[in-house]
Amino acid sequence: MKIQQFYDSHLSHASYAILSKDKITLVDPASNPQQYYDFAKEHSAEIIYVLETHPHADFVSSHLQIHNETKAEILINELAGPSYDHRTFNHNDEIVLDILNIRALHTPGHSPDSNSYLITNTENQEQVLFTGDFLFIGDVGRPDLRENVGNTQEAQKDLAEAMHTSIMTILPTLSDDVVIYPAHGAGSLCGKNLSKELYDTLGNQRKNNWALQKNISKEDFVNTLLNDQPFIPKYFTHCVEVNRNGASDFQKIIKDKMLFFEDLIEEKYSLIIDTRNSEAFRSGSYKKALNIPADDSDKFETWLGSIIAPDEEFLLIVESEESAQKIYRRIQKIGYEENIQGYYIADTNLVDMNVLPVESDILNHHEYLFLDIRQENEHYEKKAFEHAINIPLSILRESMDSIGTDRPVVVHCAGGYRSAIGASIIAAEYPDLEVYDMSVRIKKHLN
């Protein structure tokens, strides 16, 4: 048995190919299936099964495309209620593939329909557990994503209790030597304290994972799990339904979408996203454009899907034709590709923006409104400015009335990426207001 992990750092997502002789089983495949096809070709193997641990909220899965193109069978818990062709694979159901035995373990907690998959190599009894978003390295999945979406919906407190039950009833049946392979690592919003490590033994997790400690009561477990979970991006509910119904085929090229300046100035585009870096944006963009940088940023998909709703159409401003194609492929990961009305390649027609770099003499100046757009827990754990107000970036567009236009605004976060986005949002809403992007200067101020 050979296990190949494929990791997408943009979404902190891990997917897997399990090779047994000339047969392959995939687990939670990403939106672009080509990497799995390349793996199969390299090993002269055939993709037989696709195991979905649950309908994911944070990325679009290619399971349906893989099924259509390879005839691989999709296996998933019946509670997911998928509308695509699949095999129901419920608790303790088993299949055999050459020297592998694959057993489904129903592990609700992150979602009501969550399966983990125990793989046993029958030649040497090696065992691995693919846990999806049930068990991470150092944490467990958040329980608050399925209250109002999915075929099976459940209150977060009930799911937190179900998570405790799954841990106490399923994991004790497994040995310390079982290797855990989760669907996410550090940076994912599907949990709050994920390790950067992407696999570990169950024995080590029993020692080091807070959620697996025997001395924690059910009440304390539930309270700890529910407390301080990160915000929920707008695209999460959208992705659950996309994955439950099966996504459209992944496309490598955005076609017939390039626009010209004459198209741009018609002002028929209500929402414009400038994907260039913040310095390029400040030097010239289009009025009312929002700046969500995509250049080598691991955060672009998450923040695009946090700020823009699934039903909002938008136009892209890009650096080049090549960058337009790359950004299109990234946007497909969250299922927003149909929202793109077109793209415009930046040129000299763009105008100066009123988003300004921060000068040292305005720091701590009370004639300015200092806006901290970090999450609430970040703001109170380490305040940069005592008189700053806190509006998290994820809700900034909906909170413009809290800012006002009576004084200039200085926007800061922790590293500069969020402040660039936040400053552009305010400048687009209030084009006559002085808006300052503190950007990387805040690093020194916080340290």
Buried (B, 14 or more C-beta within 10 A) or exposed (E): BEBBEBBBEBBBBBBBBBBBEEBBBBBBBBBBBEBBBEBBEEBEBEBBBBBBBBBBBBBBBBBBBBBBEBEBBBBBBBBBBBEBEBEEBBEEBEBEBBBBBBBBBBBBBBBBBBBBBBBBBEEEEEBBBBBBBBBBBBBBBBBBBBBEBBBBEBEBBBBBBBBBEBBEEBBEEBEEEBBBBBBBBBBBBBBBBBBEBBBBBBBBBBEBBEBBEEEBEEEEBBEBBBEEBBBBBBBBBBBBBBBBEBBBEBEEEBEEBBBEBEBBEEEEBEBBBBBBBBEBBBEBBBBBBBBBBBBEBEBBBBBBBBBBBBEEBBBBBBBEEEBBBBBBBBBBBBBBBEBBBBBBBBEEEBEEBBBBBBEEEBBEEEEBBBBBBBBEEBBEEEBBBEEBBBBBBBEBBEEBEEBEBEBBBBBBBBBBBBBBBBBBBBBBBBEEBBBBBBBBBBEEEEE
